C-alpha cells in the first residue's frame, strides 16, 4: 500500500532538484508528479495526469452508481409492464442495470474530466502564485525518510498532507 504525499515547493528550480533527489532515493519516476501554474514544467519533469488533476474517478464512480440504479429501475418497469407479446426475464433486469452503469460511468466521467480535483483545491492559490506542487506516492516505510529528506534539503518546502493512494501498476 502506498501513501500519497503532497509538498509545496517554492519554484521550478527547487522542483527540478527535488526530482533528482527523489530519483536518487530510489523512488521511481512513475510515482512522482508535479503540478505547476499553466503547466509550465520543464520537459523532463513528470506532470500530474488526468486522474490526479481532476475528479474523473469520483465522477465515473458516481455515474456508475446512478446509472446502475436507473437501469435497475428501468428494467424493473419493463418486467412489471412488459410490451405486448414480449417474454422478458430476469436477464433484462441485469442487462439494463449493467448498461445503465456503463453509460452513467462514461457520461459522468467525461463531465468530471473538466472539474479540478477537490484534493488539489487547497493548493491552487499557492500554485497560482508560482509555487509547484509535488505529488509523490511512496510505500509506508518510506514516508518518514522522504519527509525528513525534503525538510533537511529544502527548508522552504512545505508539507501539504498525506493520504492513502491507490496506484495502478
Beta strands, then each sheet from edge to edge (+ up, - down):
strand 1: 2-9
strand 2: 32-35
strand 3: 132-139
strand 4: 158-165
sheet 1: 2+ 3- 1+ 4-
end
